[in-house]
Amino acid sequence: MKALSCDVILMGASTRADGSLGLRLCTPELQPQEKTAIFEVQGKNLRMLLQPLDETPEELVTVKQTLDSKTPSQRLRAVLFVWWKQMGEAGKAEGKSFEQFYVERLESIIEHVKTKLEAQ
């Protein structure tokens, strides 16, 4: 697979439910083979360097977190969020925010694990 280099303009960034960011980038007009190369890496794990072209960067900020390394608690929170969203109207009928739902589910999990502990 080829590596790509292209000037872009960062048009926007938005937060996502799992704490990550969604980015919208705008490229210059591209040739068909350049478009194809970009579509070939769509959905792949990539490394990105955002460097201003009009000025010298003061320092390089490196994000150390990798895409595949959510902590187990981050994974659990994300799964619980999807569950809450899938409940749709049923969850809203109870009038519970995600935070309320999250705390209740965690308490339920904690209580379940406590039943597995040996008495002391």
N, C-alpha and C positions, 0 to 999 in steps of 0.2 A: 504494500500500500504506500502511496506517495505522501510526503509531508507537504503541507500547504502554507503559503505565506501570502497575506493579502492585507492591504490597508482597509480599515473599516472605521465607521463612526458608531460609537455606542449611543444608540437612540433612546434606550431606556433600560431600567433595571427594576424588578419587582420582587418582593419577598414571597416565598412559598411557605406552605403550612409546615414543612419539615425544617425550616430555618435556612434553607438554601436560597439562592437567587436565580431568577430567570432573567436572561439578558436578551435584548433585541439589538442586533447589529445590522448595519447597512453597508453593503459593499459598493464599489464603483461598478460601472457597466462591465460585464464579464463576457468572455468568449465562451462558446458552447463547451469546449473541453475543460475550461475552468469551472463552469457550473457543474459539470459532471463530476469533477474531482471533489467539489464541496458536497454534492449529494452522496458520494460514495462514503464519506466519513460521518454522515448523519446518523445519530444514534450510537456512535462509538465513543469510548472514553478517550478524551483528547487532552493535551496540555495547551494552555493558552498563555500568551504573554501580551499584556496590554501596555504599550509604550507610546507616549505622546510623540508625534512626529515634529511638532513645532517648537519643542523645547527639550532641554536635557533633563532627564529625570534626576531627582535628588537622591533617590535610593530605590532599591528593588524590594518590594514587599512580597514575601513568599507565603502562600497559603499552604500549610503543612498537611491539612486534612485531605485525604484522598476520597474519591467518589465511593469506593467500596467499604469505607471504614466507619460506618455509623456505629456508635456504641450500642450495646444491647438495649439500654434504656431509651435511646433515640429511636431504635427500631420498634420497640414496644409502643412508644408514644405515637409513632406514625401509623402503626397498625390499628391502634385504638381510634385514631382520628378517622381512618377510612371506615371502620366499623360504625362510628357515630354518624358519618356522612351517609352511609348506606341505610341507616335506620330512617333517614329522611323525615317524613311527616310523623312517624311514630315517636322519634326522639324529640321533635319540636312540640308534639302534643303534651309531653311531660314538662315542657318549658325549661329544659336543661341546656345550658351552654356546654360547649365542649369541655371547658375547665371543670365544671361540675361532674360531667360524665367521667372524665379522666380520673378525678380524685376518687369517685365511687368505685370505679373498676379496679384501681390500684389497691384500695382498701379491701376489696373482695379477694384479690390475688394474695395480698398479705395474710389475710385471715385463713385462706386455703393452705398456704405454706405453713402457717403456725400449727395447723392440725397435724402436720407431718412431723413436727418436732417431738423429741422425747421429753417427757415430764421431768422436771428437776426439783 
